[in-house]
């Protein structure tokens, strides 16, 4: 199976892909880089999950 080009995906597309492919560490890494490039600096994948949960608690789309 060919993986999509994560660099060409929008943040929402990448987020949806990660939610459907939770074991794909390459996609999670790409999402972390995408989030980081938009002002949020992450130190680990665990921190990404925390950011997502905070957004959900605020009723926002991560």
Predicted model as a PDB file, atoms N, CA, C, CB and O in Angstrom, pLDDT in the B-factor column:
MODEL        1                                                                  
ATOM      1  N   UNK A   1       0.844  -1.178   0.000  1.00 66.00           N  
ATOM      2  CA  UNK A   1       0.000   0.000   0.000  1.00 66.00           C  
ATOM      3  C   UNK A   1       0.888   1.240   0.000  1.00 66.00           C  
ATOM      4  CB  UNK A   1      -0.960  -0.001   1.220  1.00 66.00           C  
ATOM      5  O   UNK A   1       1.810   1.361   0.807  1.00 66.00           O  
ATOM      6  N   UNK A   2       0.599   2.143  -0.903  1.00 82.00           N  
ATOM      7  CA  UNK A   2       1.344   3.398  -0.962  1.00 82.00           C  
ATOM      8  C   UNK A   2       0.822   4.363   0.086  1.00 82.00           C  
ATOM      9  CB  UNK A   2       1.250   4.026  -2.364  1.00 82.00           C  
ATOM     10  O   UNK A   2      -0.384   4.516   0.278  1.00 82.00           O  
ATOM     11  N   UNK A   3       1.756   5.002   0.751  1.00 86.00           N  
ATOM     12  CA  UNK A   3       1.376   6.017   1.727  1.00 86.00           C  
ATOM     13  C   UNK A   3       1.158   7.335   1.005  1.00 86.00           C  
ATOM     14  CB  UNK A   3       2.454   6.165   2.834  1.00 86.00           C  
ATOM     15  O   UNK A   3       1.813   7.621   0.003  1.00 86.00           O  
ATOM     16  N   UNK A   4       0.226   8.140   1.522  1.00 92.00           N  
ATOM     17  CA  UNK A   4       0.039   9.454   0.904  1.00 92.00           C  
ATOM     18  C   UNK A   4       1.243  10.337   1.184  1.00 92.00           C  
ATOM     19  CB  UNK A   4      -1.251  10.127   1.422  1.00 92.00           C  
ATOM     20  O   UNK A   4       2.029  10.078   2.095  1.00 92.00           O  
ATOM     21  N   UNK A   5       1.369  11.385   0.379  1.00 94.00           N  
ATOM     22  CA  UNK A   5       2.430  12.361   0.592  1.00 94.00           C  
ATOM     23  C   UNK A   5       1.971  13.297   1.710  1.00 94.00           C  
ATOM     24  CB  UNK A   5       2.761  13.157  -0.732  1.00 94.00           C  
ATOM     25  O   UNK A   5       1.125  14.165   1.495  1.00 94.00           O  
ATOM     26  N   UNK A   6       2.530  13.114   2.895  1.00 93.00           N  
ATOM     27  CA  UNK A   6       2.084  13.873   4.062  1.00 93.00           C  
ATOM     28  C   UNK A   6       2.348  15.362   3.913  1.00 93.00           C  
ATOM     29  CB  UNK A   6       2.767  13.358   5.310  1.00 93.00           C  
ATOM     30  O   UNK A   6       1.621  16.178   4.480  1.00 93.00           O  
ATOM     31  N   UNK A   7       3.369  15.728   3.163  1.00 90.00           N  
ATOM     32  CA  UNK A   7       3.710  17.145   2.984  1.00 90.00           C  
ATOM     33  C   UNK A   7       2.674  17.895   2.151  1.00 90.00           C  
ATOM     34  CB  UNK A   7       5.073  17.271   2.328  1.00 90.00           C  
ATOM     35  O   UNK A   7       2.523  19.110   2.283  1.00 90.00           O  
ATOM     36  N   UNK A   8       1.971  17.169   1.301  1.00 93.00           N  
ATOM     37  CA  UNK A   8       0.976  17.818   0.450  1.00 93.00           C  
ATOM     38  C   UNK A   8      -0.410  17.850   1.090  1.00 93.00           C  
ATOM     39  CB  UNK A   8       0.903  17.109  -0.885  1.00 93.00           C  
ATOM     40  O   UNK A   8      -1.325  18.484   0.565  1.00 93.00           O  
ATOM     41  N   UNK A   9      -0.564  17.171   2.217  1.00 92.00           N  
ATOM     42  CA  UNK A   9      -1.876  17.095   2.864  1.00 92.00           C  
ATOM     43  C   UNK A   9      -2.118  18.342   3.712  1.00 92.00           C  
ATOM     44  CB  UNK A   9      -1.984  15.821   3.738  1.00 92.00           C  
ATOM     45  O   UNK A   9      -1.190  18.927   4.270  1.00 92.00           O  
ATOM     46  N   UNK A  10      -3.389  18.731   3.792  1.00 89.00           N  
ATOM     47  CA  UNK A  10      -3.749  19.820   4.702  1.00 89.00           C  
ATOM     48  C   UNK A  10      -3.679  19.276   6.119  1.00 89.00           C  
ATOM     49  CB  UNK A  10      -5.180  20.399   4.383  1.00 89.00           C  
ATOM     50  O   UNK A  10      -3.614  18.065   6.332  1.00 89.00           O  
ATOM     51  N   UNK A  11      -3.692  20.175   7.070  1.00 87.00           N  
ATOM     52  CA  UNK A  11      -3.646  19.752   8.463  1.00 87.00           C  
ATOM     53  C   UNK A  11      -4.831  18.840   8.789  1.00 87.00           C  
ATOM     54  CB  UNK A  11      -3.638  20.976   9.394  1.00 87.00           C  
ATOM     55  O   UNK A  11      -4.669  17.832   9.478  1.00 87.00           O  
ATOM     56  N   UNK A  12      -6.011  19.189   8.299  1.00 89.00           N  
ATOM     57  CA  UNK A  12      -7.196  18.374   8.570  1.00 89.00           C  
ATOM     58  C   UNK A  12      -7.067  16.995   7.927  1.00 89.00           C  
ATOM     59  CB  UNK A  12      -8.463  19.081   8.057  1.00 89.00           C  
ATOM     60  O   UNK A  12      -7.390  15.985   8.552  1.00 89.00           O  
ATOM     61  N   UNK A  13      -6.595  16.950   6.680  1.00 93.00           N  
ATOM     62  CA  UNK A  13      -6.417  15.664   6.003  1.00 93.00           C  
ATOM     63  C   UNK A  13      -5.427  14.793   6.769  1.00 93.00           C  
ATOM     64  CB  UNK A  13      -5.933  15.875   4.553  1.00 93.00           C  
ATOM     65  O   UNK A  13      -5.652  13.598   6.960  1.00 93.00           O  
ATOM     66  N   UNK A  14      -4.335  15.405   7.201  1.00 92.00           N  
ATOM     67  CA  UNK A  14      -3.317  14.662   7.936  1.00 92.00           C  
ATOM     68  C   UNK A  14      -3.849  14.185   9.283  1.00 92.00           C  
ATOM     69  CB  UNK A  14      -2.071  15.524   8.138  1.00 92.00           C  
ATOM     70  O   UNK A  14      -3.597  13.052   9.692  1.00 92.00           O  
ATOM     71  N   UNK A  15      -4.582  15.052   9.967  1.00 91.00           N  
ATOM     72  CA  UNK A  15      -5.187  14.673  11.248  1.00 91.00           C  
ATOM     73  C   UNK A  15      -6.145  13.506  11.052  1.00 91.00           C  
ATOM     74  CB  UNK A  15      -5.927  15.873  11.882  1.00 91.00           C  
ATOM     75  O   UNK A  15      -6.110  12.544  11.819  1.00 91.00           O  
ATOM     76  N   UNK A  16      -6.993  13.575  10.043  1.00 94.00           N  
ATOM     77  CA  UNK A  16      -7.942  12.493   9.772  1.00 94.00           C  
ATOM     78  C   UNK A  16      -7.207  11.192   9.452  1.00 94.00           C  
ATOM     79  CB  UNK A  16      -8.873  12.875   8.608  1.00 94.00           C  
ATOM     80  O   UNK A  16      -7.620  10.116   9.883  1.00 94.00           O  
ATOM     81  N   UNK A  17      -6.112  11.302   8.691  1.00 95.00           N  
ATOM     82  CA  UNK A  17      -5.322  10.110   8.357  1.00 95.00           C  
ATOM     83  C   UNK A  17      -4.739   9.489   9.626  1.00 95.00           C  
ATOM     84  CB  UNK A  17      -4.186  10.468   7.363  1.00 95.00           C  
ATOM     85  O   UNK A  17      -4.782   8.272   9.805  1.00 95.00           O  
ATOM     86  N   UNK A  18      -4.193  10.338  10.508  1.00 94.00           N  
ATOM     87  CA  UNK A  18      -3.600   9.829  11.752  1.00 94.00           C  
ATOM     88  C   UNK A  18      -4.666   9.153  12.616  1.00 94.00           C  
ATOM     89  CB  UNK A  18      -2.922  10.976  12.542  1.00 94.00           C  
ATOM     90  O   UNK A  18      -4.407   8.116  13.227  1.00 94.00           O  
ATOM     91  N   UNK A  19      -5.855   9.737  12.665  1.00 94.00           N  
ATOM     92  CA  UNK A  19      -6.926   9.140  13.461  1.00 94.00           C  
ATOM     93  C   UNK A  19      -7.332   7.772  12.916  1.00 94.00           C  
ATOM     94  CB  UNK A  19      -8.139  10.069  13.496  1.00 94.00           C  
ATOM     95  O   UNK A  19      -7.740   6.895  13.677  1.00 94.00           O  
ATOM     96  N   UNK A  20      -7.220   7.591  11.599  1.00 95.00           N  
ATOM     97  CA  UNK A  20      -7.577   6.313  10.981  1.00 95.00           C  
ATOM     98  C   UNK A  20      -6.416   5.328  10.965  1.00 95.00           C  
ATOM     99  CB  UNK A  20      -8.065   6.541   9.570  1.00 95.00           C  
ATOM    100  O   UNK A  20      -6.617   4.129  10.774  1.00 95.00           O  
ATOM    101  N   UNK A  21      -5.191   5.838  11.167  1.00 94.00           N  
ATOM    102  CA  UNK A  21      -3.989   5.004  11.115  1.00 94.00           C  
ATOM    103  C   UNK A  21      -3.109   5.314  12.326  1.00 94.00           C  
ATOM    104  CB  UNK A  21      -3.204   5.237   9.784  1.00 94.00           C  
ATOM    105  O   UNK A  21      -1.975   5.771  12.180  1.00 94.00           O  
ATOM    106  N   UNK A  22      -3.635   5.066  13.504  1.00 92.00           N  
ATOM    107  CA  UNK A  22      -2.981   5.470  14.747  1.00 92.00           C  
ATOM    108  C   UNK A  22      -1.608   4.840  14.958  1.00 92.00           C  
ATOM    109  CB  UNK A  22      -3.859   5.125  15.903  1.00 92.00           C  
ATOM    110  O   UNK A  22      -0.814   5.360  15.742  1.00 92.00           O  
ATOM    111  N   UNK A  23      -1.316   3.761  14.296  1.00 93.00           N  
ATOM    112  CA  UNK A  23      -0.012   3.122  14.445  1.00 93.00           C  
ATOM    113  C   UNK A  23       1.037   3.622  13.462  1.00 93.00           C  
ATOM    114  CB  UNK A  23      -0.161   1.650  14.290  1.00 93.00           C  
ATOM    115  O   UNK A  23       2.182   3.171  13.504  1.00 93.00           O  
ATOM    116  N   UNK A  24       0.675   4.528  12.595  1.00 95.00           N  
ATOM    117  CA  UNK A  24       1.601   5.027  11.577  1.00 95.00           C  
ATOM    118  C   UNK A  24       2.443   6.155  12.181  1.00 95.00           C  
ATOM    119  CB  UNK A  24       0.826   5.526  10.309  1.00 95.00           C  
ATOM    120  O   UNK A  24       2.038   7.318  12.186  1.00 95.00           O  
ATOM    121  N   UNK A  25       3.610   5.787  12.683  1.00 94.00           N  
ATOM    122  CA  UNK A  25       4.456   6.762  13.359  1.00 94.00           C  
ATOM    123  C   UNK A  25       4.976   7.830  12.401  1.00 94.00           C  
ATOM    124  CB  UNK A  25       5.619   6.062  14.030  1.00 94.00           C  
ATOM    125  O   UNK A  25       5.224   8.964  12.810  1.00 94.00           O  
ATOM    126  N   UNK A  26       5.144   7.471  11.128  1.00 95.00           N  
ATOM    127  CA  UNK A  26       5.595   8.460  10.144  1.00 95.00           C  
ATOM    128  C   UNK A  26       4.543   9.560   9.984  1.00 95.00           C  
ATOM    129  CB  UNK A  26       5.880   7.781   8.776  1.00 95.00           C  
ATOM    130  O   UNK A  26       4.885  10.739   9.895  1.00 95.00           O  
ATOM    131  N   UNK A  27       3.286   9.179   9.949  1.00 94.00           N  
ATOM    132  CA  UNK A  27       2.200  10.158   9.826  1.00 94.00           C  
ATOM    133  C   UNK A  27       2.094  11.004  11.087  1.00 94.00           C  
ATOM    134  CB  UNK A  27       0.861   9.450   9.549  1.00 94.00           C  
ATOM    135  O   UNK A  27       1.875  12.212  11.006  1.00 94.00           O  
ATOM    136  N   UNK A  28       2.247  10.382  12.247  1.00 93.00           N  
ATOM    137  CA  UNK A  28       2.198  11.122  13.511  1.00 93.00           C  
ATOM    138  C   UNK A  28       3.334  12.136  13.557  1.00 93.00           C  
ATOM    139  CB  UNK A  28       2.283  10.156  14.724  1.00 93.00           C  
ATOM    140  O   UNK A  28       3.148  13.275  13.986  1.00 93.00           O  
ATOM    141  N   UNK A  29       4.504  11.712  13.113  1.00 93.00           N  
ATOM    142  CA  UNK A  29       5.652  12.623  13.067  1.00 93.00           C  
ATOM    143  C   UNK A  29       5.371  13.790  12.117  1.00 93.00           C  
ATOM    144  CB  UNK A  29       6.929  11.867  12.623  1.00 93.00           C  
ATOM    145  O   UNK A  29       5.669  14.940  12.441  1.00 93.00           O  
ATOM    146  N   UNK A  30       4.801  13.498  10.952  1.00 93.00           N  
ATOM    147  CA  UNK A  30       4.475  14.547   9.986  1.00 93.00           C  
ATOM    148  C   UNK A  30       3.460  15.522  10.577  1.00 93.00           C  
ATOM    149  CB  UNK A  30       3.929  13.933   8.682  1.00 93.00           C  
ATOM    150  O   UNK A  30       3.565  16.730  10.367  1.00 93.00           O  
ATOM    151  N   UNK A  31       2.474  15.002  11.316  1.00 90.00           N  
ATOM    152  CA  UNK A  31       1.482  15.877  11.947  1.00 90.00           C  
ATOM    153  C   UNK A  31       2.134  16.738  13.028  1.00 90.00           C  
ATOM    154  CB  UNK A  31       0.332  15.044  12.551  1.00 90.00           C  
ATOM    155  O   UNK A  31       1.825  17.922  13.157  1.00 90.00           O  
ATOM    156  N   UNK A  32       3.033  16.139  13.797  1.00 87.00           N  
ATOM    157  CA  UNK A  32       3.742  16.911  14.826  1.00 87.00           C  
ATOM    158  C   UNK A  32       4.549  18.045  14.189  1.00 87.00           C  
ATOM    159  CB  UNK A  32       4.675  15.991  15.649  1.00 87.00           C  
ATOM    160  O   UNK A  32       4.562  19.161  14.707  1.00 87.00           O  
ATOM    161  N   UNK A  33       5.217  17.765  13.075  1.00 87.00           N  
ATOM    162  CA  UNK A  33       5.977  18.804  12.373  1.00 87.00           C  
ATOM    163  C   UNK A  33       5.053  19.891  11.840  1.00 87.00           C  
ATOM    164  CB  UNK A  33       6.786  18.192  11.221  1.00 87.00           C  
ATOM    165  O   UNK A  33       5.388  21.075  11.870  1.00 87.00           O  
ATOM    166  N   UNK A  34       3.891  19.477  11.354  1.00 86.00           N  
ATOM    167  CA  UNK A  34       2.925  20.446  10.829  1.00 86.00           C  
ATOM    168  C   UNK A  34       2.443  21.361  11.950  1.00 86.00           C  
ATOM    169  CB  UNK A  34       1.724  19.722  10.167  1.00 86.00           C  
ATOM    170  O   UNK A  34       2.379  22.579  11.784  1.00 86.00           O  
ATOM    171  N   UNK A  35       2.108  20.774  13.077  1.00 79.00           N  
ATOM    172  CA  UNK A  35       1.660  21.566  14.228  1.00 79.00           C  
ATOM    173  C   UNK A  35       2.787  22.482  14.688  1.00 79.00           C  
ATOM    174  CB  UNK A  35       1.199  20.644  15.393  1.00 79.00           C  
ATOM    175  O   UNK A  35       2.565  23.659  14.975  1.00 79.00           O  
ATOM    176  N   UNK A  36       3.988  21.937  14.755  1.00 78.00           N  
ATOM    177  CA  UNK A  36       5.144  22.711  15.206  1.00 78.00           C  
ATOM    178  C   UNK A  36       5.411  23.886  14.277  1.00 78.00           C  
ATOM    179  CB  UNK A  36       6.383  21.818  15.292  1.00 78.00           C  
ATOM    180  O   UNK A  36       5.770  24.969  14.741  1.00 78.00           O  
ATOM    181  N   UNK A  37       5.242  23.691  12.980  1.00 83.00           N  
ATOM    182  CA  UNK A  37       5.505  24.770  12.027  1.00 83.00           C  
ATOM    183  C   UNK A  37       4.487  25.899  12.126  1.00 83.00           C  
ATOM    184  CB  UNK A  37       5.514  24.223  10.620  1.00 83.00           C  
ATOM    185  O   UNK A  37       4.701  26.994  11.606  1.00 83.00           O  
ATOM    186  N   UNK A  38       3.376  25.616  12.805  1.00 76.00           N  
ATOM    187  CA  UNK A  38       2.343  26.626  12.983  1.00 76.00           C  
ATOM    188  C   UNK A  38       2.409  27.263  14.364  1.00 76.00           C  
ATOM    189  CB  UNK A  38       0.975  26.018  12.760  1.00 76.00           C  
ATOM    190  O   UNK A  38       1.400  27.778  14.846  1.00 76.00           O  
ATOM    191  N   UNK A  39       3.552  27.243  15.002  1.00 69.00           N  
ATOM    192  CA  UNK A  39       3.735  27.986  16.241  1.00 69.00           C  
ATOM    193  C   UNK A  39       3.775  27.177  17.511  1.00 69.00           C  
ATOM    194  CB  UNK A  39       2.683  28.950  16.361  1.00 69.00           C  
ATOM    195  O   UNK A  39       4.209  27.702  18.537  1.00 69.00           O  
ATOM    196  N   UNK A  40       3.345  25.918  17.505  1.00 68.00           N  
ATOM    197  CA  UNK A  40       3.357  25.115  18.721  1.00 68.00           C  
ATOM    198  C   UNK A  40       4.560  24.185  18.669  1.00 68.00           C  
ATOM    199  CB  UNK A  40       2.030  24.308  18.883  1.00 68.00           C  
ATOM    200  O   UNK A  40       4.631  23.313  17.802  1.00 68.00           O  
ATOM    201  N   UNK A  41       5.505  24.360  19.584  1.00 73.00           N  
ATOM    202  CA  UNK A  41       6.706  23.536  19.620  1.00 73.00           C  
ATOM    203  C   UNK A  41       6.445  22.322  20.506  1.00 73.00           C  
ATOM    204  CB  UNK A  41       7.930  24.350  20.136  1.00 73.00           C  
ATOM    205  O   UNK A  41       6.032  22.462  21.657  1.00 73.00           O  
ATOM    206  N   UNK A  42       6.688  21.134  19.962  1.00 77.00           N  
ATOM    207  CA  UNK A  42       6.445  19.891  20.687  1.00 77.00           C  
ATOM    208  C   UNK A  42       7.767  19.212  21.009  1.00 77.00           C  
ATOM    209  CB  UNK A  42       5.539  18.948  19.872  1.00 77.00           C  
ATOM    210  O   UNK A  42       8.712  19.265  20.223  1.00 77.00           O  
ATOM    211  N   UNK A  43       7.823  18.583  22.157  1.00 84.00           N  
ATOM    212  CA  UNK A  43       9.016  17.855  22.576  1.00 84.00           C  
ATOM    213  C   UNK A  43       8.863  16.352  22.441  1.00 84.00           C  
ATOM    214  CB  UNK A  43       9.352  18.199  23.998  1.00 84.00           C  
ATOM    215  O   UNK A  43       9.848  15.616  22.513  1.00 84.00           O  
ATOM    216  N   UNK A  44       7.613  15.883  22.241  1.00 84.00           N  
ATOM    217  CA  UNK A  44       7.393  14.447  22.096  1.00 84.00           C  
ATOM    218  C   UNK A  44       6.033  14.197  21.465  1.00 84.00           C  
ATOM    219  CB  UNK A  44       7.496  13.733  23.461  1.00 84.00           C  
ATOM    220  O   UNK A  44       5.192  15.093  21.390  1.00 84.00           O  
ATOM    221  N   UNK A  45       5.829  12.964  21.011  1.00 80.00           N  
ATOM    222  CA  UNK A  45       4.531  12.580  20.459  1.00 80.00           C  
ATOM    223  C   UNK A  45       3.480  12.632  21.556  1.00 80.00           C  
ATOM    224  CB  UNK A  45       4.590  11.165  19.828  1.00 80.00           C  
ATOM    225  O   UNK A  45       2.329  12.979  21.291  1.00 80.00           O  
ATOM    226  N   UNK A  46       3.857  12.295  22.780  1.00 85.00           N  
ATOM    227  CA  UNK A  46       2.916  12.360  23.902  1.00 85.00           C  
ATOM    228  C   UNK A  46       2.390  13.778  24.077  1.00 85.00           C  
ATOM    229  CB  UNK A  46       3.586  11.877  25.202  1.00 85.00           C  
ATOM    230  O   UNK A  46       1.224  13.970  24.421  1.00 85.00           O  
ATOM    231  N   UNK A  47       3.222  14.748  23.848  1.00 86.00           N  
ATOM    232  CA  UNK A  47       2.801  16.139  23.981  1.00 86.00           C  
ATOM    233  C   UNK A  47       1.770  16.482  22.900  1.00 86.00           C  
ATOM    234  CB  UNK A  47       4.021  17.089  23.891  1.00 86.00           C  
ATOM    235  O   UNK A  47       0.862  17.278  23.140  1.00 86.00           O  
ATOM    236  N   UNK A  48       1.908  15.890  21.724  1.00 82.00           N  
ATOM    237  CA  UNK A  48       0.926  16.105  20.668  1.00 82.00           C  
ATOM    238  C   UNK A  48      -0.440  15.599  21.112  1.00 82.00           C  
ATOM    239  CB  UNK A  48       1.362  15.407  19.367  1.00 82.00           C  
ATOM    240  O   UNK A  48      -1.450  16.270  20.901  1.00 82.00           O  
ATOM    241  N   UNK A  49      -0.475  14.438  21.717  1.00 84.00           N  
ATOM    242  CA  UNK A  49      -1.745  13.903  22.193  1.00 84.00           C  
ATOM    243  C   UNK A  49      -2.358  14.823  23.241  1.00 84.00           C  
ATOM    244  CB  UNK A  49      -1.553  12.497  22.768  1.00 84.00           C  
ATOM    245  O   UNK A  49      -3.578  14.984  23.277  1.00 84.00           O  
ATOM    246  N   UNK A  50      -1.545  15.423  24.084  1.00 85.00           N  
ATOM    247  CA  UNK A  50      -2.024  16.356  25.092  1.00 85.00           C  
ATOM    248  C   UNK A  50      -2.632  17.596  24.429  1.00 85.00           C  
ATOM    249  CB  UNK A  50      -0.878  16.759  26.039  1.00 85.00           C  
ATOM    250  O   UNK A  50      -3.680  18.075  24.860  1.00 85.00           O  
ATOM    251  N   UNK A  51      -1.987  18.113  23.395  1.00 81.00           N  
ATOM    252  CA  UNK A  51      -2.502  19.280  22.669  1.00 81.00           C  
ATOM    253  C   UNK A  51      -3.844  18.954  22.038  1.00 81.00           C  
ATOM    254  CB  UNK A  51      -1.502  19.740  21.587  1.00 81.00           C  
ATOM    255  O   UNK A  51      -4.773  19.759  22.101  1.00 81.00           O  
ATOM    256  N   UNK A  52      -3.952  17.783  21.432  1.00 83.00           N  
ATOM    257  CA  UNK A  52      -5.210  17.367  20.811  1.00 83.00           C  
ATOM    258  C   UNK A  52      -6.316  17.294  21.855  1.00 83.00           C  
ATOM    259  CB  UNK A  52      -5.047  16.007  20.109  1.00 83.00           C  
ATOM    260  O   UNK A  52      -7.433  17.754  21.617  1.00 83.00           O  
ATOM    261  N   UNK A  53      -6.003  16.713  23.013  1.00 88.00           N  
ATOM    262  CA  UNK A  53      -7.012  16.597  24.071  1.00 88.00           C  
ATOM    263  C   UNK A  53      -7.434  17.973  24.585  1.00 88.00           C  
ATOM    264  CB  UNK A  53      -6.474  15.743  25.231  1.00 88.00           C  
ATOM    265  O   UNK A  53      -8.614  18.193  24.855  1.00 88.00           O  
ATOM    266  N   UNK A  54      -6.493  18.893  24.722  1.00 87.00           N  
ATOM    267  CA  UNK A  54      -6.825  20.249  25.173  1.00 87.00           C  
ATOM    268  C   UNK A  54      -7.763  20.935  24.184  1.00 87.00           C  
ATOM    269  CB  UNK A  54      -5.545  21.085  25.356  1.00 87.00           C  
ATOM    270  O   UNK A  54      -8.714  21.605  24.587  1.00 87.00           O  
ATOM    271  N   UNK A  55      -7.496  20.770  22.902  1.00 84.00           N  
ATOM    272  CA  UNK A  55      -8.366  21.364  21.873  1.00 84.00           C  
ATOM    273  C   UNK A  55      -9.762  20.766  21.955  1.00 84.00           C  
ATOM    274  CB  UNK A  55      -7.776  21.147  20.458  1.00 84.00           C  
ATOM    275  O   UNK A  55     -10.756  21.486  21.853  1.00 84.00           O  
ATOM    276  N   UNK A  56      -9.840  19.456  22.139  1.00 89.00           N  
ATOM    277  CA  UNK A  56     -11.152  18.808  22.248  1.00 89.00           C  
ATOM    278  C   UNK A  56     -11.894  19.309  23.479  1.00 89.00           C  
ATOM    279  CB  UNK A  56     -11.000  17.275  22.307  1.00 89.00           C  
ATOM    280  O   UNK A  56     -13.103  19.535  23.424  1.00 89.00           O  
ATOM    281  N   UNK A  57     -11.186  19.486  24.586  1.00 92.00           N  
ATOM    282  CA  UNK A  57     -11.816  19.987  25.806  1.00 92.00           C  
ATOM    283  C   UNK A  57     -12.356  21.399  25.610  1.00 92.00           C  
ATOM    284  CB  UNK A  57     -10.821  19.964  26.964  1.00 92.00           C  
ATOM    285  O   UNK A  57     -13.326  21.796  26.256  1.00 92.00           O  
ATOM    286  N   UNK A  58     -11.724  22.151  24.718  1.00 89.00           N  
ATOM    287  CA  UNK A  58     -12.160  23.512  24.417  1.00 89.00           C  
ATOM    288  C   UNK A  58     -13.244  23.521  23.341  1.00 89.00           C  
ATOM    289  CB  UNK A  58     -10.969  24.364  23.972  1.00 89.00           C  
ATOM    290  O   UNK A  58     -13.746  24.587  22.983  1.00 89.00           O  
ATOM    291  N   UNK A  59     -13.611  22.351  22.820  1.00 87.00           N  
ATOM    292  CA  UNK A  59     -14.617  22.265  21.772  1.00 87.00           C  
ATOM    293  C   UNK A  59     -14.097  22.674  20.421  1.00 87.00           C  
ATOM    294  CB  UNK A  59     -15.788  23.104  22.121  1.00 87.00           C  
ATOM    295  O   UNK A  59     -14.873  23.001  19.523  1.00 87.00           O  
ATOM    296  N   UNK A  60     -12.758  22.660  20.264  1.00 77.00           N  
ATOM    297  CA  UNK A  60     -12.133  23.053  19.004  1.00 77.00           C  
ATOM    298  C   UNK A  60     -11.633  21.824  18.273  1.00 77.00           C  
ATOM    299  CB  UNK A  60     -10.978  24.043  19.245  1.00 77.00           C  
ATOM    300  O   UNK A  60     -11.366  20.787  18.880  1.00 77.00           O  
ATOM    301  N   UNK A  61     -11.509  21.953  16.966  1.00 68.00           N  
ATOM    302  CA  UNK A  61     -10.894  20.910  16.165  1.00 68.00           C  
ATOM    303  C   UNK A  61      -9.387  21.016  16.320  1.00 68.00           C  
ATOM    304  CB  UNK A  61     -11.314  21.019  14.672  1.00 68.00           C  
ATOM    305  O   UNK A  61      -8.830  22.096  16.124  1.00 68.00           O  
ATOM    306  N   UNK A  62      -8.711  19.926  16.665  1.00 58.00           N  
ATOM    307  CA  UNK A  62      -7.257  20.007  16.764  1.00 58.00           C  
ATOM    308  C   UNK A  62      -6.617  20.081  15.397  1.00 58.00           C  
ATOM    309  CB  UNK A  62      -6.708  18.817  17.527  1.00 58.00           C  
ATOM    310  O   UNK A  62      -5.393  20.154  15.291  1.00 58.00           O  
TER     311      UNK A  62                                                      
ENDMDL                                                                          
END                                                                             
